[in-house]
């Protein structure tokens, strides 16, 4: 197609050039001649395009359809076997879901419901209960049957049976003897000019210092009572001397003089080693 157009174009250009060369025409006539040449070229192109199609229109060519190959029996059998196997797998999956997955989900849901009722205090919803007016359950394996009284309403009967159940389940409680609180009473503080009087200062953990006078003949247990009254329990705290650092012996049968307190003394209230660890 492209070769034919090229040849026609060359012939047309040559024809126009030869005609213009051997003729006495001006520029306008040359342009008219070129226009006629273009029209002639268009007509030739149209004829080249339309003639083959008119040929196929008047003389059609019959085309034979391709033959469809017969189905392969091996592939068909393979496809049928694959379909049967897929159906068997689907049946197994549905059976497993019905036999295993569904009961497991129901059991899990029941456990969640029971846990929810126990957390909200509604465990009575988990019990099967009993018919009102027929029986009252006292405990495991014990059951007391009653007849319905025709003179009382259902609400009154339910209230009476509920009170009866509470009475049967109620156990006698032992009355606890209240513990007597220890009252700390310190002896009167002696004056400064009293013979055998010493002034003791307690340096507490909160940088608080308290002062009090005692007699050397008094029991050293008064020091523990004084410390307890100040807010430091003897089971947790103990008394230590400043220098040398030693624990002060406190007991009911040990006097302050025997505990090593002869003059005015400063004692430190410190936490025991066991509680520090």
Secondary structure as UniProt FT lines:
FT   HELIX           2..21
FT   HELIX           27..58
FT   HELIX           73..96
FT   HELIX           97..101
FT   HELIX           102..120
FT   HELIX           123..126
FT   TURN            132..134
FT   STRAND          135..139
FT   TURN            140..141
FT   STRAND          142..145
FT   TURN            150..151
FT   HELIX           154..169
FT   TURN            192..193
FT   TURN            195..196
FT   STRAND          197..203
FT   TURN            205..206
FT   STRAND          209..215
FT   TURN            216..217
FT   HELIX           221..229
FT   TURN            230..231
FT   TURN            234..236
FT   STRAND          237..241
FT   TURN            252..253
FT   TURN            256..260
FT   STRAND          265..271
FT   HELIX           273..276
//
